[in-house]
Amino acid sequence: MFTLPNIISLTRIPLALIFLQENIVFRLTALILAMMSDALDGYCARRYKLSSRIGTLLDPLMDKLFVCFVLGIIIQETNPLTSWEIMAFFCRDLAVFIYGCYLILSGKLGQHRFRSIWCGKLSTFFQFIVLICLSLNIVIPPVIFTIFLVLGILALLELYFYVPVPS
């Protein structure tokens, strides 16, 4: 549980709490450090062979908690996004949730070893960029939300056609 990559992943919790301060420098620092920790935990896990089953679940969970917490604060403060944009923002996460439900209902959950997918990495990167833009009051081009929808669909297809590997 307490491997270096997992500890790095867990740092996103206090970084999210920094967002409670209405200080743009603190907020941007927290966002940049969260992005760096997201890259660093995976690098350490691969480089030092510290990958673990809990780490494969903890890393994306910390990403989602961080992103949801920060977006929730931004929406509460300024309400910069429409409902459609918020749904598009989380499209990939919805795709992963749908696939998880499919695995559970079909009894195939135990046949899968979870791993990151390229759509997820790209989607998380774009989510962080959107959070930075919203923090700076920069208008998000509508094409970004179309990209989120496409990444969600691609994630669902990538997960569905992924050949299960015995755990």
Contacts in CASP RR format, 6 or more apart in sequence:
PFRMAT RR
TARGET T0000
AUTHOR 0000-0000-0000
METHOD contacts of the structure
MODEL  1
MFTLPNIISLTRIPLALIFLQENIVFRLTALILAMMSDALDGYCARRYKL
SSRIGTLLDPLMDKLFVCFVLGIIIQETNPLTSWEIMAFFCRDLAVFIYG
CYLILSGKLGQHRFRSIWCGKLSTFFQFIVLICLSLNIVIPPVIFTIFLV
LGILALLELYFYVPVPS
1 52 0 8 1.000
1 54 0 8 1.000
3 45 0 8 1.000
3 50 0 8 1.000
3 52 0 8 1.000
3 55 0 8 1.000
4 44 0 8 1.000
4 48 0 8 1.000
4 50 0 8 1.000
5 41 0 8 1.000
5 42 0 8 1.000
5 44 0 8 1.000
5 45 0 8 1.000
5 50 0 8 1.000
5 51 0 8 1.000
5 52 0 8 1.000
5 55 0 8 1.000
5 59 0 8 1.000
6 41 0 8 1.000
6 52 0 8 1.000
6 54 0 8 1.000
6 55 0 8 1.000
6 58 0 8 1.000
8 37 0 8 1.000
8 40 0 8 1.000
8 41 0 8 1.000
8 44 0 8 1.000
9 37 0 8 1.000
9 41 0 8 1.000
9 55 0 8 1.000
9 58 0 8 1.000
9 59 0 8 1.000
9 62 0 8 1.000
10 58 0 8 1.000
10 62 0 8 1.000
11 33 0 8 1.000
11 37 0 8 1.000
12 34 0 8 1.000
12 37 0 8 1.000
12 38 0 8 1.000
12 62 0 8 1.000
12 63 0 8 1.000
12 65 0 8 1.000
12 66 0 8 1.000
13 62 0 8 1.000
13 65 0 8 1.000
13 66 0 8 1.000
15 30 0 8 1.000
15 33 0 8 1.000
15 34 0 8 1.000
15 37 0 8 1.000
15 66 0 8 1.000
16 30 0 8 1.000
16 34 0 8 1.000
16 65 0 8 1.000
16 66 0 8 1.000
16 69 0 8 1.000
16 70 0 8 1.000
18 26 0 8 1.000
18 27 0 8 1.000
18 29 0 8 1.000
18 30 0 8 1.000
19 26 0 8 1.000
19 27 0 8 1.000
19 30 0 8 1.000
19 69 0 8 1.000
19 70 0 8 1.000
19 73 0 8 1.000
20 73 0 8 1.000
21 27 0 8 1.000
22 77 0 8 1.000
24 135 0 8 1.000
24 136 0 8 1.000
27 135 0 8 1.000
28 132 0 8 1.000
28 135 0 8 1.000
28 136 0 8 1.000
30 70 0 8 1.000
31 70 0 8 1.000
31 128 0 8 1.000
31 131 0 8 1.000
31 132 0 8 1.000
31 135 0 8 1.000
32 132 0 8 1.000
34 66 0 8 1.000
34 128 0 8 1.000
35 125 0 8 1.000
35 128 0 8 1.000
38 59 0 8 1.000
38 63 0 8 1.000
38 124 0 8 1.000
38 128 0 8 1.000
41 59 0 8 1.000
42 59 0 8 1.000
44 50 0 8 1.000
45 51 0 8 1.000
45 52 0 8 1.000
45 55 0 8 1.000
53 114 0 8 1.000
53 167 0 8 1.000
56 114 0 8 1.000
56 115 0 8 1.000
56 116 0 8 1.000
57 114 0 8 1.000
59 116 0 8 1.000
60 116 0 8 1.000
63 124 0 8 1.000
64 93 0 8 1.000
67 124 0 8 1.000
67 127 0 8 1.000
67 128 0 8 1.000
67 131 0 8 1.000
70 131 0 8 1.000
71 86 0 8 1.000
71 89 0 8 1.000
71 131 0 8 1.000
71 134 0 8 1.000
74 80 0 8 1.000
74 131 0 8 1.000
74 134 0 8 1.000
74 135 0 8 1.000
75 81 0 8 1.000
75 86 0 8 1.000
78 134 0 8 1.000
78 137 0 8 1.000
80 134 0 8 1.000
80 137 0 8 1.000
80 140 0 8 1.000
81 89 0 8 1.000
81 134 0 8 1.000
81 140 0 8 1.000
84 145 0 8 1.000
85 140 0 8 1.000
85 145 0 8 1.000
87 94 0 8 1.000
88 145 0 8 1.000
88 146 0 8 1.000
88 148 0 8 1.000
88 149 0 8 1.000
89 127 0 8 1.000
89 130 0 8 1.000
89 145 0 8 1.000
89 148 0 8 1.000
90 148 0 8 1.000
91 148 0 8 1.000
91 149 0 8 1.000
91 151 0 8 1.000
91 152 0 8 1.000
91 153 0 8 1.000
92 119 0 8 1.000
92 120 0 8 1.000
92 123 0 8 1.000
92 148 0 8 1.000
92 151 0 8 1.000
92 152 0 8 1.000
92 155 0 8 1.000
93 123 0 8 1.000
94 152 0 8 1.000
95 152 0 8 1.000
95 153 0 8 1.000
95 155 0 8 1.000
95 156 0 8 1.000
95 159 0 8 1.000
96 155 0 8 1.000
96 156 0 8 1.000
96 159 0 8 1.000
98 156 0 8 1.000
99 156 0 8 1.000
99 159 0 8 1.000
99 160 0 8 1.000
100 109 0 8 1.000
102 108 0 8 1.000
102 160 0 8 1.000
103 109 0 8 1.000
103 110 0 8 1.000
103 112 0 8 1.000
108 164 0 8 1.000
110 167 0 8 1.000
111 164 0 8 1.000
111 166 0 8 1.000
111 167 0 8 1.000
112 162 0 8 1.000
112 164 0 8 1.000
112 165 0 8 1.000
112 167 0 8 1.000
113 164 0 8 1.000
113 165 0 8 1.000
113 166 0 8 1.000
113 167 0 8 1.000
117 155 0 8 1.000
117 158 0 8 1.000
117 159 0 8 1.000
117 162 0 8 1.000
118 158 0 8 1.000
119 151 0 8 1.000
119 152 0 8 1.000
119 154 0 8 1.000
119 155 0 8 1.000
119 158 0 8 1.000
120 151 0 8 1.000
120 155 0 8 1.000
122 151 0 8 1.000
123 148 0 8 1.000
123 151 0 8 1.000
123 152 0 8 1.000
123 155 0 8 1.000
126 144 0 8 1.000
126 147 0 8 1.000
126 148 0 8 1.000
126 151 0 8 1.000
130 140 0 8 1.000
130 144 0 8 1.000
133 139 0 8 1.000
133 140 0 8 1.000
134 140 0 8 1.000
END
